[in-house]
Amino acid sequence: MTNKGKGTLVFTVVYVLLVFFVLTVGCMSKKEVKEENDVYEVIVDGSTARNSLDYWGTYEGITPCADCEGIETTILLNQEGFYTRTMKYLGKGDDNVFIETGEYYWEDDEFTIRLETDDTPSYIWVSENSITLLDGDKNKITGNLADFYVLRKVKQE
């Protein structure tokens, strides 16, 4: 093979690899979210929970309680930016139900919602068909009870 033939072969291989790389990177359209040291990092394109998910609706679960059987927690997020949170302290009688209403706001990452309260704001991480209650520093709660801080979306009929 002549030097000219080797140069053409190398150019062709490099060109094919470059086209493959461009097509592979260009076809990445789905946003990935990964956890790293309890910090959420958003990767790839412009899709966020706010612009890609039908996040509004009702979410339910039983969250941990230090001095009761659990807190039956319901959070309703509406499309107009208002929420209602109902907390029933299980095993404490029927008069231990608390209802909180207010506005919610998206944080800059557009995966975290801040619930405005009279006291300290609360934060939730929005996922497909669930929300996760975060601590006051916007971190995911870890440990054996972590799954209890995930509220599941109630299917609307």
Backbone as ProteinMPNN parsed JSONL, in Angstrom:
{"seq_chain_A": "MTNKGKGTLVFTVVYVLLVFFVLTVGCMSKKEVKEENDVYEVIVDGSTARNSLDYWGTYEGITPCADCEGIETTILLNQEGFYTRTMKYLGKGDDNVFIETGEYYWEDDEFTIRLETDDTPSYIWVSENSITLLDGDKNKITGNLADFYVLRKVKQE", "coords_chain_A": {"N_chain_A": [[0.852, -1.165, 0.0], [0.551, 2.188, -0.795], [1.926, 5.318, 0.472], [0.073, 7.308, 0.07], [-2.28, 5.828, -0.066], [-2.352, 4.771, 2.54], [-2.682, 7.117, 4.015], [-5.206, 7.924, 3.127], [-6.755, 5.83, 4.116], [-6.401, 6.126, 6.919], [-7.521, 8.684, 7.222], [-10.167, 8.082, 6.491], [-10.956, 6.262, 8.509], [-10.708, 7.897, 10.808], [-12.589, 9.859, 10.143], [-14.992, 8.317, 10.069], [-15.132, 7.509, 12.77], [-15.374, 10.025, 13.988], [-17.853, 10.909, 12.945], [-19.519, 8.922, 14.056], [-19.181, 9.522, 16.799], [-20.269, 12.149, 16.935], [-22.939, 11.653, 16.15], [-23.742, 9.932, 18.218], [-23.491, 11.534, 20.565], [-25.171, 13.629, 19.816], [-27.662, 12.396, 19.717], [-28.389, 12.034, 22.312], [-30.957, 12.728, 24.222], [-32.408, 12.463, 26.437], [-32.784, 13.436, 29.772], [-30.629, 12.77, 32.39], [-30.523, 11.99, 35.803], [-28.455, 11.876, 38.519], [-27.389, 10.539, 41.659], [-25.006, 11.704, 43.898], [-23.116, 11.538, 46.612], [-25.368, 12.334, 48.103], [-26.163, 14.612, 46.79], [-27.963, 16.08, 44.239], [-27.383, 15.926, 40.832], [-27.795, 17.41, 37.746], [-27.825, 16.293, 34.46], [-27.059, 16.531, 30.989], [-29.506, 17.364, 28.697], [-32.081, 19.95, 28.382], [-34.319, 19.008, 29.82], [-36.453, 18.952, 32.6], [-37.962, 18.274, 35.823], [-39.946, 20.11, 36.131], [-40.587, 20.98, 33.486], [-41.063, 18.631, 32.121], [-42.584, 16.688, 33.399], [-45.813, 15.556, 34.528], [-46.399, 16.802, 37.16], [-48.242, 17.861, 38.958], [-50.833, 17.065, 41.264], [-51.99, 14.595, 43.648], [-50.175, 13.31, 46.364], [-49.253, 10.618, 48.479], [-48.334, 9.088, 51.618], [-46.812, 7.417, 54.462], [-45.042, 8.97, 56.815], [-42.13, 8.954, 58.98], [-42.409, 9.175, 62.591], [-41.498, 10.485, 65.701], [-42.821, 10.119, 68.152], [-45.165, 8.709, 67.68], [-47.209, 6.394, 65.746], [-46.725, 6.923, 63.117], [-46.888, 9.364, 60.46], [-49.538, 10.081, 58.584], [-49.318, 11.346, 55.545], [-50.319, 13.693, 53.179], [-49.904, 15.385, 50.188], [-51.011, 17.859, 48.094], [-50.423, 19.187, 44.995], [-51.199, 21.855, 42.982], [-51.841, 23.104, 39.628], [-51.686, 25.84, 39.597], [-49.78, 26.723, 41.345], [-50.178, 26.389, 44.076], [-50.372, 24.614, 47.207], [-51.59, 21.946, 49.318], [-51.035, 20.508, 52.384], [-51.66, 17.739, 54.313], [-51.477, 16.34, 57.474], [-51.759, 13.59, 59.439], [-51.447, 12.417, 62.606], [-50.805, 9.279, 63.471], [-52.329, 7.052, 65.77], [-52.717, 8.896, 67.73], [-55.221, 9.886, 68.13], [-58.219, 11.36, 66.694], [-58.122, 14.123, 66.637], [-55.643, 15.02, 65.974], [-54.89, 16.076, 63.453], [-53.433, 17.994, 60.993], [-53.636, 20.694, 58.809], [-52.139, 22.355, 56.175], [-51.755, 25.1, 54.059], [-50.572, 26.803, 51.151], [-48.283, 28.587, 48.989], [-46.219, 27.218, 46.385], [-42.895, 27.088, 45.079], [-40.615, 26.77, 42.372], [-37.276, 25.732, 42.637], [-34.019, 26.776, 41.423], [-32.872, 24.54, 40.133], [-34.993, 23.203, 39.012], [-36.031, 20.739, 39.731], [-36.552, 20.653, 42.324], [-38.946, 21.649, 44.664], [-40.036, 24.336, 46.631], [-41.93, 24.578, 49.469], [-43.786, 27.086, 50.721], [-44.153, 28.126, 53.994], [-45.568, 29.269, 57.134], [-43.592, 29.087, 58.967], [-40.581, 27.624, 58.688], [-39.45, 27.053, 55.364], [-40.294, 24.123, 53.418], [-38.862, 21.437, 51.52], [-39.152, 19.592, 48.491], [-38.315, 16.902, 46.314], [-38.995, 16.34, 42.988], [-40.127, 13.631, 41.153], [-40.879, 11.138, 38.627], [-44.116, 10.293, 39.124], [-43.814, 10.378, 41.92], [-42.829, 12.071, 44.944], [-40.13, 13.262, 46.925], [-39.509, 13.946, 50.24], [-37.336, 16.392, 51.422], [-34.51, 17.309, 53.524], [-33.938, 20.279, 55.568], [-31.769, 21.465, 54.329], [-32.034, 20.861, 51.723], [-31.297, 18.263, 51.092], [-31.392, 14.769, 50.362], [-32.94, 12.502, 52.545], [-31.288, 10.014, 54.315], [-30.508, 6.585, 55.209], [-32.058, 3.942, 57.204], [-34.752, 4.675, 57.231], [-35.227, 6.089, 54.932], [-36.859, 5.46, 52.663], [-39.399, 5.976, 53.61], [-39.809, 8.633, 53.322], [-40.624, 9.119, 50.808], [-43.289, 9.985, 48.854], [-46.038, 8.666, 47.137], [-47.643, 9.175, 44.003], [-51.132, 9.577, 43.726], [-53.334, 7.801, 41.782], [-55.466, 9.317, 39.503], [-58.87, 8.927, 38.836]], "CA_chain_A": [[0.0, 0.0, 0.0], [1.355, 3.403, -0.89], [1.712, 6.284, 1.546], [-1.174, 8.007, -0.207], [-3.35, 4.888, 0.298], [-2.398, 4.707, 4.014], [-3.245, 8.384, 4.476], [-6.641, 7.905, 2.845], [-7.343, 4.871, 5.046], [-6.414, 6.767, 8.234], [-8.514, 9.75, 7.155], [-11.498, 7.459, 6.459], [-11.228, 5.715, 9.844], [-10.917, 9.041, 11.699], [-13.851, 10.47, 9.742], [-16.082, 7.445, 10.509], [-15.193, 7.613, 14.227], [-15.883, 11.351, 14.311], [-19.288, 10.907, 12.636], [-20.144, 8.09, 15.082], [-19.181, 10.285, 18.052], [-21.216, 13.253, 16.815], [-24.284, 11.092, 16.155], [-24.017, 9.398, 19.557], [-23.705, 12.652, 21.479], [-26.321, 14.39, 19.342], [-28.907, 11.669, 19.964], [-28.691, 12.022, 23.741], [-31.972, 13.745, 24.451], [-33.059, 12.223, 27.708], [-32.05, 13.971, 30.917], [-30.304, 11.816, 33.433], [-30.279, 12.582, 37.107], [-27.737, 10.901, 39.328], [-27.098, 10.934, 43.021], [-23.609, 11.582, 44.254], [-22.959, 12.102, 47.951], [-26.65, 12.939, 48.476], [-26.386, 15.854, 46.053], [-28.507, 15.759, 42.934], [-26.709, 16.619, 39.738], [-28.562, 17.309, 36.522], [-26.895, 16.068, 33.368], [-27.378, 16.437, 29.57], [-30.264, 18.391, 27.985], [-32.866, 20.891, 29.166], [-35.503, 18.435, 30.447], [-36.489, 19.014, 34.057], [-39.249, 17.833, 36.369], [-40.91, 21.187, 35.908], [-41.054, 21.09, 32.104], [-41.233, 17.331, 31.472], [-43.442, 15.768, 34.145], [-47.121, 15.981, 35.016], [-46.103, 16.714, 38.59], [-49.354, 18.274, 39.801], [-51.677, 15.956, 41.692], [-51.978, 14.254, 45.061], [-49.156, 12.344, 46.762], [-49.545, 10.102, 49.813], [-47.419, 8.148, 52.247], [-46.719, 7.505, 55.917], [-43.688, 9.402, 57.163], [-41.764, 8.598, 60.358], [-42.815, 10.042, 63.7], [-40.725, 10.123, 66.889], [-43.649, 9.73, 69.291], [-46.445, 8.13, 67.253], [-47.061, 5.254, 64.829], [-46.374, 7.441, 61.804], [-47.68, 10.52, 60.059], [-50.187, 9.908, 57.289], [-49.033, 12.623, 54.9], [-50.865, 13.903, 51.836], [-49.556, 16.684, 49.615], [-51.65, 18.161, 46.821], [-49.807, 20.28, 44.234], [-52.052, 22.178, 41.841], [-51.147, 23.734, 38.502], [-51.607, 27.282, 39.798], [-48.695, 27.058, 42.264], [-50.599, 26.276, 45.467], [-50.333, 23.26, 47.743], [-52.231, 21.627, 50.587], [-50.394, 19.371, 53.048], [-52.437, 17.229, 55.435], [-50.679, 15.416, 58.28], [-52.528, 12.952, 60.501], [-50.542, 11.689, 63.495], [-51.462, 8.003, 63.73], [-52.265, 6.584, 67.15], [-52.832, 10.05, 68.632], [-56.598, 10.366, 68.153], [-58.691, 12.045, 65.488], [-57.903, 15.57, 66.681], [-54.251, 15.298, 65.635], [-54.782, 16.278, 62.008], [-53.013, 19.362, 60.709], [-53.74, 21.041, 57.39], [-51.343, 23.537, 55.854], [-51.891, 25.504, 52.662], [-49.685, 27.898, 50.786], [-47.761, 28.587, 47.625], [-44.942, 26.541, 46.169], [-42.022, 27.718, 44.079], [-39.542, 25.927, 41.856], [-35.9, 26.169, 42.848], [-33.3, 26.958, 40.154], [-32.583, 23.271, 39.461], [-36.263, 22.796, 38.43], [-36.422, 19.427, 40.232], [-36.877, 20.865, 43.729], [-40.007, 22.609, 44.96], [-40.034, 24.899, 47.985], [-43.258, 24.848, 49.996], [-43.725, 28.238, 51.624], [-44.958, 27.97, 55.203], [-45.417, 30.378, 58.067], [-42.342, 28.866, 59.691], [-39.442, 27.349, 57.816], [-39.909, 26.386, 54.137], [-40.008, 22.703, 53.227], [-38.403, 21.159, 50.162], [-39.434, 18.266, 47.951], [-37.697, 16.538, 45.036], [-40.057, 15.836, 42.133], [-39.774, 12.541, 40.248], [-42.016, 10.571, 37.914], [-45.123, 9.661, 39.977], [-43.495, 10.422, 43.346], [-42.041, 13.188, 45.452], [-39.324, 12.885, 48.08], [-39.341, 15.032, 51.193], [-35.917, 16.658, 51.659], [-34.256, 18.002, 54.783], [-33.908, 21.737, 55.461], [-30.669, 21.871, 53.458], [-32.386, 20.336, 50.398], [-30.636, 16.979, 50.885], [-32.182, 13.56, 50.512], [-32.794, 11.856, 53.84], [-30.691, 8.699, 54.096], [-30.615, 5.652, 56.323], [-33.085, 2.899, 57.16], [-36.087, 5.246, 57.058], [-35.232, 6.945, 53.74], [-37.992, 5.151, 51.784], [-40.628, 6.517, 54.183], [-39.911, 10.044, 52.947], [-41.081, 9.152, 49.427], [-44.743, 9.944, 48.743], [-46.421, 8.183, 45.809], [-48.76, 9.881, 43.371], [-52.396, 8.876, 43.717], [-53.886, 7.742, 40.422], [-56.753, 9.98, 39.34], [-59.794, 8.107, 38.028]], "C_chain_A": [[0.896, 1.225, 0.0], [1.049, 4.316, 0.287], [0.398, 7.043, 1.349], [-2.368, 7.129, 0.186], [-3.489, 4.768, 1.805], [-3.014, 5.969, 4.579], [-4.749, 8.438, 4.271], [-7.364, 6.975, 3.806], [-7.455, 5.487, 6.448], [-7.472, 7.864, 8.262], [-9.922, 9.172, 7.209], [-11.88, 6.931, 7.845], [-11.523, 6.85, 10.83], [-12.261, 9.695, 11.392], [-15.038, 9.642, 10.249], [-16.236, 7.529, 12.03], [-15.764, 8.963, 14.659], [-17.392, 11.433, 14.062], [-20.042, 10.085, 13.681], [-20.248, 8.846, 16.401], [-20.219, 11.397, 18.021], [-22.651, 12.731, 16.856], [-24.658, 10.567, 17.538], [-24.312, 10.516, 20.539], [-24.952, 13.427, 21.089], [-27.648, 13.71, 19.617], [-29.25, 11.57, 21.439], [-29.703, 13.122, 24.021], [-32.632, 13.576, 25.807], [-32.187, 12.734, 28.832], [-31.82, 12.863, 31.916], [-30.089, 12.586, 34.718], [-29.57, 11.519, 37.917], [-27.516, 11.465, 40.713], [-25.61, 10.742, 43.259], [-23.421, 12.296, 45.573], [-24.194, 12.88, 48.382], [-26.879, 14.299, 47.846], [-26.891, 15.449, 44.679], [-27.801, 16.59, 41.877], [-27.493, 16.37, 38.466], [-27.599, 17.261, 35.348], [-27.639, 16.085, 32.03], [-28.248, 17.577, 29.047], [-31.112, 19.239, 28.925], [-34.118, 20.326, 29.812], [-35.382, 18.505, 31.96], [-37.831, 18.463, 34.525], [-40.324, 18.863, 36.05], [-41.451, 21.199, 34.479], [-41.321, 19.748, 31.422], [-42.224, 16.399, 32.161], [-44.8, 16.394, 34.437], [-47.062, 15.862, 36.537], [-47.295, 17.063, 39.467], [-50.238, 17.065, 40.082], [-51.516, 15.733, 43.183], [-50.967, 13.139, 45.316], [-49.43, 11.914, 48.199], [-48.451, 9.166, 50.294], [-47.482, 8.304, 53.759], [-45.268, 7.793, 56.26], [-43.403, 9.065, 58.622], [-42.2, 9.648, 61.379], [-42.086, 9.554, 64.951], [-41.602, 9.606, 68.02], [-45.045, 9.247, 68.895], [-46.151, 7.001, 66.254], [-46.62, 5.675, 63.427], [-47.26, 8.631, 61.487], [-48.221, 10.253, 58.658], [-50.131, 11.263, 56.591], [-49.595, 12.642, 53.485], [-50.467, 15.294, 51.385], [-50.233, 16.793, 48.251], [-50.933, 19.359, 46.212], [-50.752, 20.596, 43.075], [-51.248, 22.939, 40.791], [-50.959, 25.23, 38.683], [-50.524, 27.687, 40.801], [-49.083, 27.049, 43.732], [-50.55, 24.815, 45.903], [-51.194, 23.182, 48.995], [-51.514, 20.404, 51.142], [-51.254, 19.007, 54.252], [-51.579, 16.189, 56.151], [-51.544, 14.896, 59.425], [-51.56, 12.088, 61.312], [-51.253, 10.429, 63.965], [-51.255, 7.569, 65.179], [-52.407, 7.702, 68.167], [-54.258, 10.587, 68.717], [-56.922, 11.176, 66.908], [-58.412, 13.538, 65.479], [-56.459, 15.962, 66.372], [-54.039, 15.323, 64.124], [-54.465, 17.747, 61.783], [-53.051, 19.585, 59.204], [-53.018, 22.361, 57.179], [-51.553, 23.85, 54.374], [-50.934, 26.658, 52.389], [-49.284, 27.812, 49.33], [-46.494, 27.747, 47.569], [-44.211, 27.21, 45.025], [-40.959, 26.723, 43.64], [-38.194, 26.549, 42.196], [-35.213, 26.218, 41.481], [-33.036, 25.653, 39.409], [-33.802, 22.701, 38.733], [-36.61, 21.331, 38.671], [-36.901, 19.55, 41.674], [-37.942, 21.944, 43.853], [-39.868, 23.042, 46.412], [-41.477, 25.185, 48.373], [-43.123, 25.979, 50.994], [-44.677, 28.009, 52.788], [-44.789, 29.211, 56.063], [-44.097, 30.289, 58.811], [-41.182, 28.763, 58.711], [-39.946, 26.667, 56.54], [-39.508, 24.909, 54.124], [-39.618, 22.498, 51.774], [-38.777, 19.742, 49.765], [-38.758, 18.12, 46.595], [-38.769, 15.865, 44.201], [-39.498, 14.794, 41.169], [-41.034, 12.085, 39.519], [-42.897, 9.815, 38.898], [-44.762, 9.578, 41.458], [-42.787, 11.735, 43.672], [-41.297, 12.682, 46.677], [-39.165, 14.106, 48.97], [-37.852, 15.178, 51.496], [-35.742, 17.31, 53.023], [-34.158, 19.512, 54.529], [-32.805, 22.285, 54.586], [-30.844, 21.351, 52.032], [-31.664, 19.036, 50.071], [-31.615, 15.836, 51.087], [-31.897, 12.962, 51.892], [-32.323, 10.428, 53.59], [-30.925, 7.811, 55.321], [-31.774, 4.685, 56.138], [-34.484, 3.441, 56.867], [-36.243, 6.063, 55.778], [-36.454, 6.706, 52.851], [-39.308, 5.721, 52.303], [-40.819, 8.001, 53.858], [-40.301, 10.224, 51.49], [-42.599, 9.006, 49.428], [-45.091, 9.574, 47.306], [-47.636, 8.95, 45.297], [-49.99, 8.989, 43.366], [-52.949, 8.934, 42.304], [-55.265, 8.381, 40.403], [-57.637, 9.133, 38.443], [-60.797, 8.958, 37.316]], "O_chain_A": [[1.89, 1.277, 0.725], [0.064, 4.131, 1.002], [-0.296, 7.378, 2.309], [-3.359, 7.635, 0.713], [-4.606, 4.673, 2.315], [-3.794, 5.901, 5.529], [-5.483, 8.932, 5.127], [-8.462, 7.288, 4.265], [-8.499, 5.375, 7.089], [-8.237, 7.964, 9.222], [-10.785, 9.715, 7.9], [-13.006, 7.136, 8.298], [-12.48, 6.77, 11.6], [-12.996, 10.047, 12.315], [-15.987, 10.2, 10.799], [-17.359, 7.61, 12.529], [-16.556, 9.028, 15.6], [-18.125, 11.972, 14.891], [-21.1, 10.509, 14.145], [-21.292, 8.813, 17.052], [-20.971, 11.569, 18.98], [-23.496, 13.316, 17.534], [-25.793, 10.749, 17.977], [-25.296, 10.444, 21.275], [-25.715, 13.84, 21.962], [-28.668, 14.388, 19.739], [-30.318, 11.063, 21.782], [-29.357, 14.303, 24.054], [-33.343, 14.469, 26.267], [-30.98, 12.491, 28.845], [-32.735, 12.105, 32.24], [-29.543, 13.689, 34.719], [-30.033, 10.381, 37.993], [-27.462, 12.677, 40.921], [-25.032, 9.731, 42.862], [-23.55, 13.518, 45.65], [-24.081, 13.961, 48.96], [-27.714, 15.066, 48.327], [-26.314, 14.576, 44.031], [-27.645, 17.803, 42.018], [-27.818, 15.226, 38.15], [-26.68, 18.073, 35.246], [-28.794, 15.663, 31.988], [-27.749, 18.699, 28.959], [-30.884, 19.244, 30.134], [-34.929, 21.102, 30.319], [-34.346, 18.163, 32.53], [-38.726, 18.216, 33.717], [-41.464, 18.519, 35.739], [-42.647, 21.405, 34.276], [-41.758, 19.719, 30.272], [-42.66, 15.416, 31.562], [-44.918, 17.611, 34.576], [-47.615, 14.929, 37.119], [-47.365, 16.612, 40.61], [-50.373, 16.166, 39.253], [-50.973, 16.579, 43.894], [-50.912, 12.153, 44.58], [-49.794, 12.736, 49.04], [-47.744, 8.541, 49.505], [-48.13, 9.217, 54.272], [-44.383, 6.971, 56.027], [-44.331, 8.909, 59.415], [-42.338, 10.831, 61.07], [-42.058, 8.355, 65.23], [-41.172, 8.736, 68.778], [-45.991, 9.361, 69.674], [-44.994, 6.699, 65.962], [-46.182, 4.835, 62.641], [-48.26, 8.875, 62.163], [-47.473, 10.204, 57.682], [-50.809, 12.208, 56.994], [-49.372, 11.721, 52.699], [-50.667, 16.27, 52.109], [-50.056, 15.944, 47.377], [-50.843, 20.418, 46.833], [-51.073, 19.716, 42.276], [-50.118, 23.36, 41.04], [-50.146, 25.833, 37.983], [-50.364, 28.875, 41.081], [-48.386, 27.642, 44.556], [-50.669, 23.902, 45.087], [-51.489, 24.188, 49.641], [-51.394, 19.386, 50.461], [-51.541, 19.849, 55.102], [-51.029, 15.281, 55.529], [-52.002, 15.664, 60.271], [-50.939, 11.162, 60.79], [-52.19, 10.497, 64.76], [-50.165, 7.697, 65.737], [-52.229, 7.467, 69.363], [-54.483, 11.639, 69.316], [-56.036, 11.615, 66.175], [-58.458, 14.164, 64.42], [-56.1, 17.133, 66.5], [-53.133, 14.68, 63.594], [-55.138, 18.63, 62.313], [-52.56, 18.765, 58.428], [-53.242, 23.341, 57.889], [-51.529, 22.948, 53.537], [-50.544, 27.39, 53.299], [-49.868, 27.064, 48.545], [-45.791, 27.583, 48.566], [-44.812, 27.81, 44.134], [-40.465, 25.931, 44.443], [-38.006, 27.757, 42.054], [-35.773, 25.749, 40.49], [-32.981, 25.651, 38.179], [-33.652, 21.796, 37.912], [-37.385, 20.741, 37.918], [-37.577, 18.658, 42.187], [-37.855, 23.004, 43.233], [-39.617, 22.229, 47.301], [-42.17, 25.941, 47.692], [-42.425, 25.848, 52.0], [-45.86, 27.732, 52.592], [-43.977, 30.088, 55.765], [-43.548, 31.306, 59.237], [-40.86, 29.716, 58.0], [-40.794, 25.779, 56.625], [-38.518, 24.509, 54.737], [-39.992, 23.283, 50.903], [-38.731, 18.816, 50.576], [-38.643, 19.079, 45.832], [-39.395, 14.909, 44.659], [-38.522, 15.044, 40.463], [-42.125, 12.595, 39.773], [-42.473, 8.8, 39.451], [-45.353, 8.779, 42.184], [-42.229, 12.404, 42.802], [-41.768, 11.788, 47.38], [-38.74, 15.168, 48.515], [-37.182, 14.189, 51.793], [-36.704, 17.805, 53.611], [-34.285, 19.959, 53.389], [-32.875, 23.43, 54.141], [-29.911, 21.396, 51.231], [-31.441, 18.732, 48.899], [-32.548, 15.931, 51.885], [-30.751, 12.925, 52.34], [-32.886, 9.717, 52.758], [-31.472, 8.252, 56.332], [-32.388, 4.615, 55.073], [-35.314, 2.725, 56.306], [-37.292, 6.671, 55.563], [-37.029, 7.665, 52.336], [-40.238, 5.93, 51.524], [-41.892, 8.553, 54.101], [-40.312, 11.345, 50.983], [-43.133, 8.022, 49.939], [-44.504, 10.109, 46.365], [-48.53, 9.319, 46.059], [-49.911, 7.803, 43.045], [-53.02, 10.006, 41.702], [-56.132, 8.023, 41.2], [-57.19, 8.67, 37.393], [-61.648, 8.437, 36.595]]}, "name": "protein", "num_of_chains": 1, "seq": "MTNKGKGTLVFTVVYVLLVFFVLTVGCMSKKEVKEENDVYEVIVDGSTARNSLDYWGTYEGITPCADCEGIETTILLNQEGFYTRTMKYLGKGDDNVFIETGEYYWEDDEFTIRLETDDTPSYIWVSENSITLLDGDKNKITGNLADFYVLRKVKQE"}
